[in-house]
Amino acid sequence: MSAPHEKSAVPPEDVFVFWTAVPTDLDVSDILSHLDAADRLRAARFHFAQDRAAFAVAHGLLRAGLDRVGGPHSWRFRQMPGGKPVLDGAHLPPLHFNLSHTRRLTAVAISRAGPLGVDVETIAGTRGHQDVAGLVFAPEEKALLQAAGGDRWDDVFFTLWTLKEAAVKATGQGLSADLPAFAFALDPPRLRTAGPDGSGEQDWSFHSSRVAGCRLAAALRAGPGTPAVFHLSEIPVAALSPASP
Ligand SMILES: CC(C)(COP(=O)(O)OP(=O)(O)OC[C@H]1O[C@@H](n2cnc3c(N)ncnc32)[C@H](O)[C@@H]1OP(=O)(O)O)[C@@H](O)C(=O)NCCC(=O)NCCS
């Protein structure tokens, strides 16, 4: 899928977005055995099996995606202030990444070009979302929702929400960012204001699509005029448990 700046003279940067659906009642012991001790400890803390499964699938998917883009490595991670995980180690390829998980779907975005954010949300009923929309959306976004009305309201809500969350995950601010202070336009998705960190609209590329009953958005903040091409592909859950050497 191409980015809004595809006619620019600058060659587009690749963003790889991998996704894996999470089956119900999935046995994740194989996937967990390929994660590191810290991730296995985090997985053990989940109360509900489906949340533990989604976590394991997401972190298995992250390693599988990094292997595909950067070649096989023993990937190590550290956290930035604010909690955003990044690669840790001068021996590792200079890749940016981000991940997101719901009980149904997990996604990972990877690129060499710059900081990334990705978000997936299950498209569910609108109960309570009117209140959330009032708190997190900019006036221009509320107008888009109002224009969507009835049948399209849910999809526009989750399209805008996942784009906003992907943007604040790219900057590392997370939900501590001032969400109503920046606004998206749709079709194609693009900023109509400065970004959440005050960056210019030209610094960003976005992708939004519907995958397995969920909304998925990815955001790349690569600097002025750097266009991006988003490559979306599935990695089946069976591919996350490679045979042990
Ligand atoms: C990061 C955040 C937006 C994730 O939202 P979510 O919808 O619950 O979860 P998602 O599944 O989409 O993403 C979770 C993943 O994002 C990544 N992540 C965590 N913190 C992040 C951050 N600040 N920026 C970008 N990515 C982050 C992690 O990989 C995490 O998965 P993991 O815990 O399994 O490793 C949200 O948890 C948040 O805002 N956290 C607080 C950040 C904050 O307030 N920091 C204070 C600044 S000092």
The ligand as an SDF file (V2000), in Angstrom:
LIG
                    3D

 48 50  0  0  0  0  0  0  0  0999 V2000
    1.9660    2.5330   25.1360 C   0  0  0  0  0  0  0  0  0  0  0  0
    0.4620    2.5140   25.1370 C   0  0  0  0  0  0  0  0  0  0  0  0
   -0.0450    3.5910   24.1840 C   0  0  0  0  0  0  0  0  0  0  0  0
    0.0030    1.0980   24.6820 C   0  0  0  0  0  0  0  0  0  0  0  0
   -1.3680    1.0320   24.5550 O   0  0  0  0  0  0  0  0  0  0  0  0
   -2.2360   -0.3140   24.4960 P   0  0  0  0  0  0  0  0  0  0  0  0
   -3.3470   -0.0850   23.5140 O   0  0  0  0  0  0  0  0  0  0  0  0
   -2.6000   -0.6950   25.8710 O   0  0  0  0  0  0  0  0  0  0  0  0
   -1.3050   -1.4790   24.0010 O   0  0  0  0  0  0  0  0  0  0  0  0
   -0.7610   -1.9640   22.5840 P   0  0  0  0  0  0  0  0  0  0  0  0
   -1.0170   -3.4170   22.5310 O   0  0  0  0  0  0  0  0  0  0  0  0
   -1.2260   -1.1420   21.4350 O   0  0  0  0  0  0  0  0  0  0  0  0
    0.8090   -1.7010   22.7230 O   0  0  0  0  0  0  0  0  0  0  0  0
    1.5310   -2.2660   23.7560 C   0  0  0  0  0  0  0  0  0  0  0  0
    2.9750   -2.3050   23.3420 C   0  0  0  0  0  0  0  0  0  0  0  0
    3.4570   -1.0030   23.0300 O   0  0  0  0  0  0  0  0  0  0  0  0
    4.8370   -0.9360   23.3840 C   0  0  0  0  0  0  0  0  0  0  0  0
    4.9970    0.2610   24.2230 N   0  0  0  0  0  0  0  0  0  0  0  0
    4.9960    0.3740   25.5800 C   0  0  0  0  0  0  0  0  0  0  0  0
    5.1710    1.6710   25.9270 N   0  0  0  0  0  0  0  0  0  0  0  0
    5.2650    2.3710   24.7730 C   0  0  0  0  0  0  0  0  0  0  0  0
    5.4630    3.7570   24.4920 C   0  0  0  0  0  0  0  0  0  0  0  0
    5.5830    4.6930   25.4450 N   0  0  0  0  0  0  0  0  0  0  0  0
    5.5320    4.1220   23.1800 N   0  0  0  0  0  0  0  0  0  0  0  0
    5.4160    3.2090   22.2060 C   0  0  0  0  0  0  0  0  0  0  0  0
    5.2410    1.8800   22.4200 N   0  0  0  0  0  0  0  0  0  0  0  0
    5.1610    1.4830   23.6920 C   0  0  0  0  0  0  0  0  0  0  0  0
    5.1930   -2.2370   24.1100 C   0  0  0  0  0  0  0  0  0  0  0  0
    5.8540   -3.0770   23.1750 O   0  0  0  0  0  0  0  0  0  0  0  0
    3.8430   -2.7890   24.4590 C   0  0  0  0  0  0  0  0  0  0  0  0
    3.7670   -4.1940   24.3990 O   0  0  0  0  0  0  0  0  0  0  0  0
    4.3980   -5.1150   25.5670 P   0  0  0  0  0  0  0  0  0  0  0  0
    3.9990   -4.5200   26.8550 O   0  0  0  0  0  0  0  0  0  0  0  0
    3.8070   -6.4690   25.2880 O   0  0  0  0  0  0  0  0  0  0  0  0
    5.8820   -5.0700   25.3180 O   0  0  0  0  0  0  0  0  0  0  0  0
   -0.1100    2.7960   26.5260 C   0  0  0  0  0  0  0  0  0  0  0  0
    0.1080    1.6670   27.3490 O   0  0  0  0  0  0  0  0  0  0  0  0
    0.5360    3.9940   27.2240 C   0  0  0  0  0  0  0  0  0  0  0  0
    0.3170    5.1300   26.8440 O   0  0  0  0  0  0  0  0  0  0  0  0
    1.3380    3.7420   28.2440 N   0  0  0  0  0  0  0  0  0  0  0  0
    1.8390    4.8030   29.0840 C   0  0  0  0  0  0  0  0  0  0  0  0
    2.9780    5.5740   28.5270 C   0  0  0  0  0  0  0  0  0  0  0  0
    3.1070    6.7410   29.4180 C   0  0  0  0  0  0  0  0  0  0  0  0
    2.1480    7.3070   29.8610 O   0  0  0  0  0  0  0  0  0  0  0  0
    4.3440    7.1070   29.6780 N   0  0  0  0  0  0  0  0  0  0  0  0
    4.5770    8.1620   30.5730 C   0  0  0  0  0  0  0  0  0  0  0  0
    5.6540    9.0480   30.0160 C   0  0  0  0  0  0  0  0  0  0  0  0
    6.8030    9.4430   31.2580 S   0  0  0  0  0  0  0  0  0  0  0  0
  1  2  1  0
  2  3  1  0
  2  4  1  0
  2 36  1  0
  4  5  1  0
  5  6  1  0
  6  7  2  0
  6  8  1  0
  6  9  1  0
  9 10  1  0
 10 11  2  0
 10 12  1  0
 10 13  1  0
 13 14  1  0
 14 15  1  0
 15 16  1  0
 15 30  1  0
 16 17  1  0
 17 18  1  0
 17 28  1  0
 18 19  1  0
 18 27  1  0
 19 20  2  0
 20 21  1  0
 21 22  1  0
 21 27  2  0
 22 23  1  0
 22 24  2  0
 24 25  1  0
 25 26  2  0
 26 27  1  0
 28 29  1  0
 28 30  1  0
 30 31  1  0
 31 32  1  0
 32 33  2  0
 32 34  1  0
 32 35  1  0
 36 37  1  0
 36 38  1  0
 38 39  2  0
 38 40  1  0
 40 41  1  0
 41 42  1  0
 42 43  1  0
 43 44  2  0
 43 45  1  0
 45 46  1  0
 46 47  1  0
 47 48  1  0
M  END
$$$$
